[in-house]
């Protein structure tokens, strides 16, 4: 009996020891994961500091051979025990959706036509699968204009009416129409007809690729014309129906431009196309907005910082505007 009791006590002690060992290993692993996560965040902070310094000291990140590879995410920068990938995109190479209306809330036809043409280009590139509707444009206008009148675009065929608070009050989780400018681009998800696929893309096409969303070409920061030195091939096609993909690619190949007159040297450029480009674009830098994405990695831990920076050339400063931590 004594032997049995001793064995039982030993079994209980062994079970307690094993449980304590298990809990200790879990605690140590959690501590290690936390340490790696903080180190990854520090790597991302270092990447953000590098991008900020580059924006302060260079005329244009796309024209600096020493920085272009680092700041386009094509190489990883080693930092301590980890590494960081940095991506910098210019907001002045995108359409500011808040400029679809003027200061009085009246629709701006030039900006509306550009957004409609962007929808055409994306629908064609996505192979016509899940096409983006023109109806999104008046819906965005109604979200940002100050009145409660539903916008109708008579020059648009098919469904061309927006939505005000009466519509949003009738959905499953009702809310009011903002009737003010967007603060962040993700706010578009609240607008009638905007889905995650339309805004961010990513769904598979029959050709095996992925659809491209609107978010890559829109912004809520900055004012003024499209910067020809930062606009993508797709964005250049939104300037005129006369600018096809081949023409847009030739424009990109001859960058950077010191003046719009240099566009005349692009093969195939005509006076008519150049006139249209002059009306919509610039090569001059003023207050510029950039989105910096810095991804830090240590082991299996990854932390990402996304920050919108404003570069004020007159004061020689770079100021953070919006910051996300992921």
N, C-alpha and C positions, 0 to 999 in steps of 0.2 A: 504493500500500500504506500509506504514511504517513497519507494522508487517511482511509482506511478505519479504520485503528487509532484515529486521533483521534476519528472519529465514534463508534466503539464505546465509547471511554472516556467521551465526552460522554453517550452514552445511559445508561451505568452510573451516572454521576454524577447525571444527571437522575432516574433511578429511585430512587436513594438519597435525593435531596432530596425527591421526592414522598412517599416512605415516611416520612421524618422529619416532613414537614409533616402527613401523615395522623395519625401517632402523636401529634404535638403537639396537633392539634385534638381528638383523643379525650381526651388528658390534660386539656386545658382544659375540655372538656365535663364530664368526671367531677368535676373540681374545682368547677365551677359547680353541678353537681347536689348535691355534698356540702355546699357552702355553703348552697344553698337548703334542703336537708333540715335542717341545723342551725337555720336561721332559722325554718323551719316548726315545729320542735320548741320553739324559744323562744316562738313565738306560742302554741303549745298550753300551755306552762308559764305564760304570762301569763294565758290563759283560766282555768287551774286556780287561779291566785292570786286572780283576780277572783271566782270562785265560792266559794272558801274565805272571802274577806273578807265576801261577802254572807251566807253562812251564820253567820258570827260576829256580824254586826251586825243581822240582821233576825229578826223573830219567825217568819216563814214566807215562803219565796220565792214561793209561789203567791199571796200576798196583797199583795205589794209591787209596785205598778203600774210603778215605775221599773225593776224588775229582771226582771219576769216574762217580757217579750219576749226579753231577752238570754239568760236562763238556761233557756229552753225551746227554744233553737235556731232561733227564728223570724227572728232577725236576725244578721248577721255583724258582728263587732266589728273595725274596722280597727286593726292593730298594726304600726307601722313600714312595711316594704315588703309586708307580708302582711295576713292577716285570720284571725279565729278564730271558730269556731262552738261554742257552749257548750250542753250539755244537762245538766240536773240532775233526777234522779228520786229520790223518797223510797223507801227500802226498807221503811219502816213501813207503806206502803200495799200490801204484798205478803204472801204466806204464807211463813213460815219453815219450810222442809221439815224442819229439824232438830227442830222442835217436834211432829212426828208421834208422837214417843215422849216419855215423861217422863224424869226423872232416873234412874229404875230400869230404863228400857228398855221400859216397858209402853206399848202403843199408846194414844194420846189420841183418843178417839172424836170430840170436837168438831172437832179439826183435820183428822181423816181425812174426816169428812163434808164439810167445807169444800173439801178438795182434790177429792173426788169430784164435788161440785157444779160446781167450776171445769172439770173435764173435760166435764161435760154442757154447760155454757155454750159452751165452745170448739168442741165437736163440732157444736153447733147453728149457731154462727156460721160455721164452715167448711163448712157445707152438707152435713155427713155424709160428706165425702170423707176417706179415710184416717183414720177415727176413732181417737181415743186410747183405749186399753184401760184398764179399771179395774185390770187386773193390775199396772199400774205402781205403784199405791199400796202394796200389800204388798211389792213388790220394793224400793221405797225404804225401807220400814220395816225390812226385813231387812238392808239395807246399813248402816243407822245404829244398829240396836239391838245390844247387846253379846253376844247369844247366837247359837248356831248352829241354832236351831230355825226351820224354815220357817213363816212367818206365813201364816195362812189367815183371811180376813175372811168369816165366815159370813153376814153381813148383805148381802153383795154377790153378785148373781147372775152366772152365767157363770164364767169363769176368775178365780179370786180368790186364788191362791197366789203367794207371793213366791219368792225364790231365795237360797240360802246358798252357801258355798264349794264344795259338791259340784257345783253347776251351773257355776260360773265356772271350775273346774278342768277341765271337760270341753269348753270352747270351743276354737277354733283357737289363740288366743293366751291361754293360761290365766293367771289371777291369783286372789288370795284376795279374799273378801268383806271389806270394810273393817271392819265391825262398830264403827263410830264415826261421829261427826257429819261432815258435809261441810264442807270448808274453803272451796271455791269452787263456784259453781253448775255450771260445766262438768263437774264430777265426775259429774254425773248421766249423762253419756254412757257411763260404765262400767257402768251398771245395766241389768239384763235388760229388754229391750223398749223402751229409750229410744233413739231415732234422732235424727239431726240435724234432720229435718223436724218431729218431735214436739216437740223442745226449742226450736228456733229458728224454725220455720215457714218461710214463704217460697215454698212450692210453689203453682202456679197452680190456681185453682178454676174450675169450669165457668162461674161468673158473671164471670170475668175478673179477680177479685181475687187476693189472696195469703192463704194460711192463716196463722193466728196461732199461735205456739208457746207452750209453757208458761213459757219463761224470762222473758217479760215480766211474769209474775205471781208468780214465786217468788223467794226470797232465802235466804241462809244467815246473815244478820246480824240482830241485834236480838232482843228478846224482848218478849212482851206482846201486847196486842190490836191489831187493825187500826186505823190512824188514819183516821178518817172524812174528814178534810180532805185526805188524800193518796191515798186509794184510787180506782182507776179505776172506770168504769161497770161493766166486767166483774167487777172484784173485789167491788163492792157486791152484785152478783147472787149471789155465792157465800155470802152470809150466810144466805140463806133462800130456799126455793122460792117464797115469797110475794113476793119482790122481783123483779119483771120488769125489762126494760130501761127501760121508760118511767119506772118508779118510781126506778130508779137514776139516770137522767138528771136527774130533778127534784131528787134529793138533791144532785147535783153542782152544779146551777144555784144552789142556795141557800147554797153555801159562801162564806166560812168559818163554822164553828160554834164558839162559845165554850163551849158545853156540849151534852150530848146531849139535853137538854130542848128545845132549839131545833128538833130534828127533827120535833117535833109540829106545827110550822107548815108542813111540806112538804105540798102538796096530795096527798090520797089516803093519807096516813100514818094507820095504824090503831094502836090500843094493842097489838095482837098483834105487828105488825111491829116497832114501837118496842121492845117487850120483847126480841125476838130480837136487834135491833141492839145494845141495851144489853149483852147477854151477850157480844158478840164484839168490840166496838169501843171506841174512846176518842177524845177530842179533846185530851187532855193530852199535853204534850211532856216527855219525859225525856231519856235518851240516845237520840239519833236517828241513823240511818244514811242516807247519801245516796250515790248513784253519780253521779259527775261525769265526763262525756265531753267533752273539749276537743280539737277538731280544728283544727290550724293549717295554713294553706296559704300558700305563697309560689311564685308562678308555677305550675309543674306539680307541685311537690313538696308532699306532704301527710304530716303526722305526727299521730298521735292518741294522747292520754293518756286512760286510764280509771282512775279512782281511787275507792275506797270510803272515804268520810270519816265519822267519828263526831263528832257535835256534842254535847259535854257541857255542858249549860246551867248546871249547878251551878258549874263551874269557868270557864265562858265561853271554852272552847277548842274548836277543831276539829282532830281527830287523824286522820291518814291510817292506814288499816287494810290495804288491799291496793292495789297499783299495777300496771297493765299499760301497756306502751309499744308502739305499733304504727306 
